[in-house]
Amino acid sequence: MSMHSPSDDVDGELSEINVTPLVDVMLVLLVVFIVTAPLLTQAVRVRLPKTEQTEPAPDQHIAVLSIAADGEPLLDDRPVPLAALEMELKALQEKDPEISLQLQADRAAVFDAVAKVMASAQRSGIGKLSFVTVQQ
């Protein structure tokens, strides 16, 4: 009779983890990341078409909302505090449901002021908003 020790058993369970497949998968993921990362940072170059000057829309249903360089909103060339702007726009919208708002922002105006004015226009219920720019 021969005695077998547990270390001599070839068919027994392995108590070690085989990391070779894990390393293979991680290397493939690393290669995929290295290949796709530069593609995510490149911007798409688009040449926008030039437009001809068009005739402005008739003034019957239009209100002009301007933002000065210091961020102060002006509704039809009269200063309106930002806190009261939404109420003024709601009154305009109730008086004329077809009203369209033309937004003119000074080039030096901070975007935060423009965003606050746009949010006030959206909350007031005005559905038509256009941006006025200068043709170059």
Contacts in CASP RR format, 6 or more apart in sequence:
PFRMAT RR
TARGET T0000
AUTHOR 0000-0000-0000
METHOD contacts of the structure
MODEL  1
MSMHSPSDDVDGELSEINVTPLVDVMLVLLVVFIVTAPLLTQAVRVRLPK
TEQTEPAPDQHIAVLSIAADGEPLLDDRPVPLAALEMELKALQEKDPEIS
LQLQADRAAVFDAVAKVMASAQRSGIGKLSFVTVQQ
53 135 0 8 1.000
57 100 0 8 1.000
61 96 0 8 1.000
61 98 0 8 1.000
61 99 0 8 1.000
61 100 0 8 1.000
62 99 0 8 1.000
62 100 0 8 1.000
62 101 0 8 1.000
62 102 0 8 1.000
63 75 0 8 1.000
63 76 0 8 1.000
63 89 0 8 1.000
63 92 0 8 1.000
63 99 0 8 1.000
63 100 0 8 1.000
63 101 0 8 1.000
63 102 0 8 1.000
64 75 0 8 1.000
64 76 0 8 1.000
64 77 0 8 1.000
64 101 0 8 1.000
64 102 0 8 1.000
64 104 0 8 1.000
64 132 0 8 1.000
65 73 0 8 1.000
65 74 0 8 1.000
65 75 0 8 1.000
65 89 0 8 1.000
65 101 0 8 1.000
65 102 0 8 1.000
65 103 0 8 1.000
65 104 0 8 1.000
65 117 0 8 1.000
65 121 0 8 1.000
66 73 0 8 1.000
66 74 0 8 1.000
66 75 0 8 1.000
66 77 0 8 1.000
66 103 0 8 1.000
66 104 0 8 1.000
66 105 0 8 1.000
66 106 0 8 1.000
67 73 0 8 1.000
67 74 0 8 1.000
67 103 0 8 1.000
67 104 0 8 1.000
67 105 0 8 1.000
67 106 0 8 1.000
67 109 0 8 1.000
67 113 0 8 1.000
67 114 0 8 1.000
67 117 0 8 1.000
68 74 0 8 1.000
68 106 0 8 1.000
68 109 0 8 1.000
69 106 0 8 1.000
69 107 0 8 1.000
69 108 0 8 1.000
69 109 0 8 1.000
70 109 0 8 1.000
71 106 0 8 1.000
71 109 0 8 1.000
71 110 0 8 1.000
71 113 0 8 1.000
72 79 0 8 1.000
73 79 0 8 1.000
73 80 0 8 1.000
73 81 0 8 1.000
73 82 0 8 1.000
73 85 0 8 1.000
73 113 0 8 1.000
73 117 0 8 1.000
74 80 0 8 1.000
75 85 0 8 1.000
75 88 0 8 1.000
75 89 0 8 1.000
80 88 0 8 1.000
82 116 0 8 1.000
82 117 0 8 1.000
82 120 0 8 1.000
85 117 0 8 1.000
85 120 0 8 1.000
86 120 0 8 1.000
86 123 0 8 1.000
86 124 0 8 1.000
87 124 0 8 1.000
89 101 0 8 1.000
89 120 0 8 1.000
89 121 0 8 1.000
89 124 0 8 1.000
89 125 0 8 1.000
89 126 0 8 1.000
90 124 0 8 1.000
90 125 0 8 1.000
92 99 0 8 1.000
92 124 0 8 1.000
92 126 0 8 1.000
93 99 0 8 1.000
93 124 0 8 1.000
93 125 0 8 1.000
93 126 0 8 1.000
99 126 0 8 1.000
99 128 0 8 1.000
100 126 0 8 1.000
100 128 0 8 1.000
100 129 0 8 1.000
100 130 0 8 1.000
101 121 0 8 1.000
101 126 0 8 1.000
101 127 0 8 1.000
101 128 0 8 1.000
101 129 0 8 1.000
101 130 0 8 1.000
102 130 0 8 1.000
102 131 0 8 1.000
102 132 0 8 1.000
103 114 0 8 1.000
103 117 0 8 1.000
103 118 0 8 1.000
103 121 0 8 1.000
103 129 0 8 1.000
103 130 0 8 1.000
103 131 0 8 1.000
103 132 0 8 1.000
104 131 0 8 1.000
104 132 0 8 1.000
105 113 0 8 1.000
105 114 0 8 1.000
105 131 0 8 1.000
118 129 0 8 1.000
121 129 0 8 1.000
122 129 0 8 1.000
END
